[in-house]
Amino acid sequence: MHHGRWNDGWNGGSGVWMVLMMVAFVAVIAWVIISLSHRNSRPTIGEPGSAAAGPMSPQAILAERLARGEIEPDEYNTRLAVLLAAPPIRSR
């Protein structure tokens, strides 16, 4: 028996699902835009800091580790002194 409501009372529930699906759709679109913008902001070939710019020196790697907080300044100074005092290793 039909009492004048469309879809036998499903209107309230379907409205909630429509809103949730729209929010999910907008979130996915935002995620795609953010992902693409981060991909485009990375260094390109030949720019300083990119892998294609060549290998980093041991001193630069050590300084980068200090800047990231991976090592303490005392350890940095000790390792830098070792690097500067050691003769260069020659590859065959």
C-alpha distances in whole Angstrom, upper triangle without the diagonal:
4,7,9,11,12,12,9,12,15,17,20,20,21,23,25,26,27,29,31,31,33,35,36,37,39,41,41,43,45,46,47,49,51,52,53,55,57,58,59,61,63,67,67,70,74,73,74,72,71,71,73,75,77,78,78,81,82,82,79,77,79,78,75,74,76,73,70,72,72,76,78,80,83,82,82,85,86,85,86,89,89,88,90,93,92,94,91,90,91,88,90
4,6,7,9,9,7,10,13,14,17,18,19,21,23,24,24,27,28,29,30,33,34,34,36,38,39,40,43,44,45,47,49,50,51,53,54,55,57,59,61,65,65,68,71,70,72,70,68,69,71,73,75,76,76,80,80,81,77,75,77,76,73,72,74,71,68,70,70,74,76,79,81,80,80,83,85,83,84,88,88,86,89,92,91,92,89,88,89,87,89
4,6,9,10,8,10,13,14,16,18,19,20,22,23,24,26,28,29,30,32,34,34,36,38,39,40,42,44,45,47,48,50,51,53,54,56,57,59,61,65,66,69,72,70,72,70,69,70,71,74,76,76,76,80,80,80,77,75,77,76,72,72,73,71,68,69,70,74,75,78,81,80,79,83,84,83,84,87,87,86,89,92,91,92,90,89,90,88,89
4,7,10,8,10,13,12,15,17,17,18,21,22,22,24,27,27,28,31,32,33,34,36,38,38,40,42,43,45,46,48,49,51,53,54,55,57,59,63,64,67,70,68,70,68,67,68,70,72,74,75,75,78,79,79,76,74,76,75,71,71,72,70,67,68,69,73,74,77,80,79,78,82,83,82,83,86,86,85,87,90,90,91,88,88,88,86,88
4,7,6,6,9,8,11,13,14,14,17,18,19,21,23,24,25,27,28,29,31,33,34,35,37,39,40,41,43,44,46,47,49,50,52,53,56,59,60,63,66,65,67,65,63,65,66,68,71,71,71,75,75,75,72,70,72,71,67,67,68,66,63,64,65,69,71,73,76,75,75,78,80,78,79,83,83,81,84,87,86,87,85,84,85,83,85
4,5,7,8,7,11,12,12,13,16,17,16,19,21,21,22,25,26,26,28,31,31,32,35,36,37,39,41,42,43,45,47,48,49,51,53,57,57,60,64,62,64,62,61,62,63,66,68,69,69,72,73,73,70,68,70,69,65,65,67,64,61,63,64,67,69,72,75,74,73,77,78,76,77,81,81,79,82,85,84,85,82,81,82,80,82
4,6,5,7,10,11,10,12,15,15,15,18,20,20,21,24,25,25,27,29,30,31,33,35,36,37,39,40,42,44,45,46,48,50,52,55,56,59,62,61,63,61,59,60,62,64,66,67,67,70,71,71,68,66,68,67,64,63,65,63,60,61,62,65,67,70,73,72,71,75,76,74,75,79,79,77,80,83,82,83,80,79,80,78,79
4,6,8,11,11,12,14,16,16,18,20,21,22,24,26,27,28,30,31,32,34,36,37,38,40,42,43,44,46,48,49,50,52,54,58,59,61,65,64,65,63,62,63,64,67,69,69,69,72,73,73,70,68,70,69,65,65,67,64,61,62,63,67,69,71,74,73,73,76,77,76,77,80,80,79,81,84,83,85,82,81,82,80,82
4,6,7,8,10,11,13,14,16,18,19,20,22,23,25,26,28,29,30,32,34,35,36,38,40,41,43,44,46,47,49,50,52,56,57,60,63,62,63,61,60,61,63,65,67,67,67,70,71,71,68,66,67,67,63,63,64,62,59,60,60,64,66,69,71,70,70,74,75,73,74,78,78,77,79,82,81,83,80,79,80,78,80
4,6,5,6,9,10,11,12,14,16,16,18,20,21,22,24,26,27,28,30,31,33,35,36,37,39,41,42,43,45,47,49,52,53,56,59,58,60,57,56,57,59,61,63,64,64,67,67,68,65,62,64,63,60,59,61,58,55,57,57,61,63,66,68,67,67,70,72,70,71,75,75,73,76,79,78,79,77,76,77,75,76
4,6,5,6,9,10,11,13,14,15,17,19,20,21,23,24,26,27,29,30,32,33,35,36,38,39,41,42,44,45,47,51,52,55,58,57,58,56,55,56,58,60,62,63,63,66,66,67,64,62,63,62,59,59,60,58,55,56,57,61,62,65,68,67,66,70,71,70,70,74,74,73,75,78,77,79,76,75,76,75,76
4,6,5,7,9,10,11,13,15,16,17,19,20,22,23,25,26,28,29,31,32,34,35,37,38,40,41,43,44,46,50,51,54,58,56,57,55,54,55,57,59,61,62,61,65,65,65,62,60,61,60,57,57,58,55,52,54,55,58,60,62,65,64,64,67,69,67,68,72,72,71,73,76,76,77,75,74,75,73,75
4,5,5,6,9,10,11,12,14,16,17,18,20,21,23,25,26,27,29,31,32,33,35,37,38,39,41,42,44,48,49,52,56,54,55,53,52,53,55,57,59,59,59,62,62,63,60,58,59,58,55,54,56,53,50,52,52,56,58,60,63,62,62,65,67,65,66,70,70,68,71,74,73,75,72,71,72,71,73
4,5,5,6,9,10,10,12,14,15,16,18,20,21,22,24,26,27,29,30,31,33,35,36,37,39,41,43,46,47,50,54,52,54,52,50,51,53,55,57,58,58,61,61,62,59,57,58,58,54,54,55,53,50,51,52,56,58,60,63,62,61,65,66,65,66,69,69,68,70,73,72,74,71,70,71,69,71
4,5,5,6,9,10,11,12,14,15,17,18,20,21,23,24,26,27,29,30,32,33,35,36,38,39,41,45,46,49,53,51,52,50,49,51,52,54,57,57,57,60,61,61,58,56,57,56,53,53,54,52,49,50,51,55,57,59,62,61,60,64,66,64,65,68,68,67,69,72,72,73,71,70,71,69,71
4,5,5,6,9,10,11,12,14,16,17,18,20,21,23,25,26,27,29,31,32,33,35,37,38,40,43,45,48,51,49,51,48,47,49,51,53,55,55,55,58,58,58,55,53,55,54,50,50,51,49,46,47,48,52,54,56,59,58,57,61,63,61,62,65,66,64,67,70,69,71,68,67,69,67,69
4,5,5,6,9,10,10,12,14,15,16,18,20,21,23,24,26,27,29,30,31,33,35,36,38,42,43,46,49,48,49,47,46,47,49,51,53,53,53,56,56,57,54,52,53,53,49,49,50,48,45,46,47,51,53,55,58,57,56,60,61,60,61,64,64,63,65,68,67,69,66,65,66,64,67
4,5,5,6,9,10,10,12,14,15,17,18,20,21,23,24,26,27,29,30,32,33,35,37,41,42,45,48,46,48,46,45,46,48,50,52,53,53,56,56,57,54,52,53,53,49,49,50,48,45,47,48,51,53,56,59,58,57,60,62,60,61,64,65,63,65,68,68,69,66,65,66,64,66
4,5,5,6,9,10,11,12,14,15,17,18,20,21,23,24,26,27,29,30,32,33,35,39,40,44,47,45,46,44,43,45,47,48,51,51,51,54,55,55,52,50,51,50,47,47,48,45,43,44,45,49,51,53,56,55,54,58,60,58,59,62,63,61,63,66,66,67,65,64,65,63,66
4,5,5,6,9,10,11,12,14,15,16,18,20,21,22,24,26,27,29,30,32,34,37,39,42,45,43,44,42,41,43,44,46,48,49,49,52,52,52,49,47,49,48,44,44,46,43,40,42,43,46,48,51,54,53,52,55,57,55,56,60,60,58,61,64,63,65,62,61,62,61,63
4,5,5,6,9,10,10,12,14,15,17,18,20,21,23,24,26,27,29,30,32,36,37,40,43,42,43,41,40,41,43,45,47,48,48,51,51,52,49,47,49,48,44,44,46,43,40,42,43,47,49,51,54,53,52,56,57,55,56,60,60,58,60,63,63,64,61,60,61,59,61
4,5,5,6,8,10,11,12,14,15,17,18,20,21,23,24,26,27,29,31,35,36,39,42,40,42,40,39,40,42,44,46,47,47,50,51,51,48,46,48,47,44,44,45,43,40,42,43,47,49,51,54,53,52,55,57,55,55,59,59,58,60,63,62,64,61,60,61,59,62
4,5,5,6,9,10,11,12,14,15,16,18,20,21,22,24,26,27,29,33,34,38,41,39,40,38,37,39,41,42,45,45,45,48,49,49,45,44,45,44,41,41,42,40,37,39,40,43,45,48,51,50,49,52,54,52,53,56,57,55,57,60,60,61,59,58,59,57,60
4,6,5,6,9,10,10,12,14,15,16,18,20,21,22,24,26,28,31,33,36,39,37,38,36,35,36,38,40,42,43,43,46,47,47,44,42,44,43,39,39,41,38,35,37,38,42,44,46,49,48,47,51,52,50,51,55,55,53,55,58,58,59,56,56,57,55,57
4,5,5,6,9,10,11,13,14,15,17,19,20,21,23,25,27,30,31,34,37,36,38,36,34,36,37,39,42,42,43,46,47,47,44,42,44,43,40,40,42,39,36,39,39,43,45,48,51,49,48,52,53,51,52,55,55,54,56,59,58,59,57,56,57,55,57
4,5,5,6,9,10,11,12,14,15,17,18,20,21,23,25,29,30,33,36,34,36,34,33,35,36,38,41,41,41,45,46,46,42,41,43,42,38,39,40,37,35,37,38,42,44,46,49,48,47,50,52,50,50,54,54,52,54,58,57,58,55,55,56,54,56
4,5,5,6,9,10,10,12,14,15,16,18,20,21,23,27,28,32,35,33,34,32,31,33,34,36,38,39,39,42,43,43,40,38,40,39,35,35,37,34,31,34,35,38,40,43,46,44,43,47,49,47,47,51,51,49,51,55,54,55,53,52,53,52,54
4,5,5,6,9,10,10,12,14,15,16,18,20,22,25,27,30,33,31,33,31,29,31,32,34,37,37,38,41,42,42,39,37,39,38,35,35,37,34,32,34,35,38,41,43,46,45,43,47,48,46,47,50,50,48,51,54,53,54,51,51,51,50,52
4,5,5,6,9,10,11,12,14,15,17,19,21,24,25,28,31,30,32,30,29,30,32,34,36,37,37,41,42,42,39,37,40,39,35,36,38,35,32,35,36,39,42,44,47,45,44,47,49,47,47,51,51,49,51,54,54,54,52,51,52,50,52
4,5,5,6,9,10,11,12,14,15,17,19,23,24,27,30,28,30,28,27,29,31,32,35,36,35,39,40,40,36,35,37,36,32,33,35,32,29,32,33,37,39,41,44,43,41,45,47,44,44,48,49,47,49,52,51,52,50,49,50,49,51
4,5,5,6,9,10,11,12,14,15,17,21,22,26,28,27,28,26,25,27,28,30,32,33,33,36,37,38,34,33,35,34,30,30,32,30,27,30,30,34,36,38,42,40,39,42,44,42,42,46,46,44,46,49,49,50,47,46,47,46,48
4,6,5,6,9,10,11,12,14,16,20,20,24,27,25,27,25,24,25,27,29,31,32,32,36,37,38,34,33,35,34,31,31,34,31,28,31,32,35,38,40,43,41,40,43,45,43,43,46,46,44,46,50,49,50,47,46,47,45,47
4,5,5,6,9,10,11,12,15,18,19,23,26,24,26,24,23,25,26,28,31,32,32,36,37,37,33,32,35,34,30,31,33,30,28,31,32,35,38,39,43,41,39,43,45,42,42,46,46,44,46,49,49,49,46,46,47,45,47
4,5,5,6,9,10,11,13,17,18,22,24,22,24,22,21,23,25,26,29,30,30,33,34,34,30,29,32,30,27,28,29,26,24,27,28,32,34,36,39,38,36,39,41,39,39,43,43,41,43,46,46,47,44,44,44,43,46
4,5,5,6,9,10,11,15,16,20,23,21,22,21,19,21,22,24,27,27,27,31,32,33,29,28,30,29,25,26,29,26,24,27,27,31,33,35,38,37,35,38,40,38,38,41,41,39,41,44,44,45,42,41,42,40,43
4,5,5,6,9,10,14,14,18,21,19,21,20,18,20,21,23,26,27,27,31,33,33,29,28,31,30,27,28,30,27,25,29,29,33,35,37,40,38,36,40,41,39,39,42,42,40,42,45,44,45,42,41,42,40,42
4,5,5,6,9,12,14,17,20,18,20,19,18,20,21,22,25,27,27,30,32,32,28,27,30,28,25,27,28,25,24,27,28,31,34,35,38,37,35,38,40,38,37,41,41,39,40,44,43,44,41,41,42,40,43
4,5,5,7,10,12,16,18,16,18,16,15,17,19,20,23,24,23,27,28,28,25,24,26,25,21,23,25,22,20,24,24,28,30,31,35,33,31,34,36,34,34,37,38,35,37,41,40,41,38,38,39,37,40
4,6,6,9,10,13,16,15,17,15,13,15,16,18,21,22,22,26,28,28,25,24,27,26,22,24,26,23,22,25,26,29,32,33,36,34,32,35,37,34,34,38,38,35,37,40,39,40,37,36,37,35,38
4,6,8,9,12,15,13,16,15,13,16,16,18,21,22,23,26,28,29,25,25,28,26,23,25,27,24,23,27,27,31,33,34,37,36,33,36,38,36,35,38,39,36,37,41,40,40,37,37,38,36,38
4,7,9,12,14,12,13,13,12,15,16,17,20,21,21,24,26,26,22,22,25,23,20,22,24,21,20,24,25,28,30,31,34,33,30,33,35,33,32,36,36,33,35,38,38,38,36,36,36,35,38
4,6,10,12,10,11,10,8,11,13,13,16,18,18,21,23,23,20,19,22,21,18,20,22,19,18,22,23,25,28,29,32,30,28,31,33,30,29,33,33,30,32,35,35,35,32,32,33,32,34
4,7,8,6,8,7,6,9,10,10,13,15,15,19,21,21,18,18,21,20,17,19,22,19,19,22,23,25,28,28,31,30,27,29,32,29,27,31,31,28,30,33,33,33,30,30,30,29,32
4,6,6,9,9,7,9,8,9,13,15,16,20,22,23,20,20,23,22,20,22,25,22,22,26,26,28,31,31,34,32,30,32,34,31,30,33,33,30,31,35,34,34,30,30,30,29,31
4,6,9,9,6,8,5,7,10,13,15,18,21,22,19,19,23,23,20,23,25,24,23,27,27,29,32,32,35,33,30,32,34,30,29,32,32,29,30,33,32,31,28,28,27,26,28
4,7,9,7,8,6,5,8,12,13,16,20,20,17,18,22,21,19,22,25,23,23,27,27,29,31,31,33,32,28,30,32,29,27,30,30,27,28,31,30,29,26,26,26,25,27
4,6,6,9,8,6,10,13,13,16,19,19,16,17,20,19,17,20,22,20,21,24,25,27,29,28,31,30,27,29,31,28,26,29,30,26,27,31,30,30,27,27,27,26,29
4,6,9,9,6,9,11,10,13,16,16,12,14,17,15,14,17,19,17,18,21,22,23,25,25,28,26,23,25,27,24,22,26,26,23,23,27,27,27,24,25,25,25,28
4,7,8,7,9,10,9,12,14,14,11,11,14,13,11,14,16,14,15,18,19,20,23,23,26,24,21,23,25,22,21,24,25,21,23,26,26,26,23,24,24,24,27
4,5,5,8,9,10,13,16,17,13,13,17,16,14,16,19,17,17,21,21,23,25,26,28,26,23,26,28,25,23,27,27,23,25,28,27,27,24,24,25,24,26
4,5,6,7,9,13,15,17,14,13,17,17,15,17,20,19,18,22,21,23,26,26,29,26,23,26,27,24,23,26,26,22,24,27,26,26,22,22,22,21,23
4,5,8,11,14,17,19,16,16,20,20,18,20,23,22,22,25,24,26,29,29,32,29,26,29,30,26,25,28,28,24,26,29,27,27,23,23,22,21,23
4,7,9,12,15,16,13,14,18,18,16,19,21,20,21,24,24,25,28,27,30,28,24,26,28,25,23,26,26,22,23,27,25,25,21,21,21,20,23
4,6,9,13,14,12,13,16,17,16,18,21,20,21,24,23,24,27,26,28,26,23,25,26,22,21,24,23,20,21,24,22,21,18,18,18,17,19
4,7,9,12,10,10,13,14,13,15,18,18,19,21,20,21,24,24,25,23,20,22,23,19,18,21,20,16,18,21,19,19,15,15,15,14,17
4,6,8,6,6,10,11,10,12,15,15,16,18,17,18,20,20,22,20,16,18,19,16,15,18,17,14,15,19,18,18,15,15,16,16,19
4,5,5,6,9,10,11,13,14,15,17,19,17,17,19,19,20,18,15,16,17,13,12,15,14,10,12,15,14,14,11,13,14,15,18
4,5,5,6,9,10,11,12,14,15,17,15,14,17,16,17,14,12,13,13,10,9,12,11,8,10,13,12,13,11,12,14,15,19
4,5,5,6,9,10,11,12,14,15,15,13,15,14,15,13,10,11,12,9,7,10,10,7,9,12,12,14,12,14,17,18,22
4,5,5,6,9,10,10,12,14,14,14,15,14,16,15,11,13,15,12,10,14,14,11,12,16,16,17,15,17,19,20,23
4,5,5,6,9,10,11,12,11,11,14,14,16,13,11,13,14,11,10,14,14,11,14,17,16,18,16,16,19,19,23
4,5,5,6,9,10,11,10,9,11,10,12,10,7,10,11,8,7,11,12,10,12,15,15,17,16,17,20,21,24
4,5,5,6,9,10,10,9,11,10,12,11,8,10,12,10,9,13,14,12,13,17,17,20,18,20,22,24,27
4,5,5,6,9,9,10,12,12,15,13,10,13,15,13,12,16,17,15,17,20,20,22,20,21,24,24,28
4,5,5,6,5,6,9,10,13,11,9,12,14,11,12,15,16,15,17,20,20,22,21,21,24,24,28
4,5,5,6,5,6,7,10,9,7,10,12,11,11,14,16,15,17,20,20,23,22,23,26,27,31
4,5,8,8,9,10,13,13,10,13,16,15,14,18,19,18,19,22,23,26,24,26,28,29,33
4,6,8,10,11,15,14,12,15,17,16,16,20,21,19,22,24,25,27,26,26,29,29,33
4,5,7,9,12,11,10,14,16,15,16,19,20,19,22,24,25,27,26,27,30,31,34
4,7,10,12,10,10,14,14,13,15,18,18,18,20,23,23,25,25,25,28,28,31
4,7,8,6,7,10,11,10,12,15,15,15,18,20,20,23,23,24,27,28,31
4,5,5,6,9,10,11,12,14,16,16,18,20,21,24,25,26,29,30,34
4,5,5,6,9,10,10,12,14,15,16,18,20,23,23,25,28,30,34
4,5,5,6,9,10,11,13,14,15,17,18,22,23,24,28,30,33
4,5,5,6,8,10,11,12,14,15,16,20,21,22,25,27,30
4,6,5,6,9,10,10,12,14,15,19,19,20,24,25,29
4,6,5,6,9,10,10,12,14,17,18,20,24,26,30
4,6,5,6,9,10,11,12,16,17,19,23,25,28
4,5,5,6,9,10,11,14,14,16,19,21,25
4,5,5,6,9,10,13,13,15,19,21,25
4,5,5,6,8,12,13,16,19,22,25
4,6,5,6,10,11,13,17,19,22
4,6,5,8,9,11,14,17,20
4,6,8,9,12,15,18,22
4,7,9,12,15,18,22
4,6,8,12,15,18
4,6,9,13,15
4,6,10,13
4,7,10
4,7
4
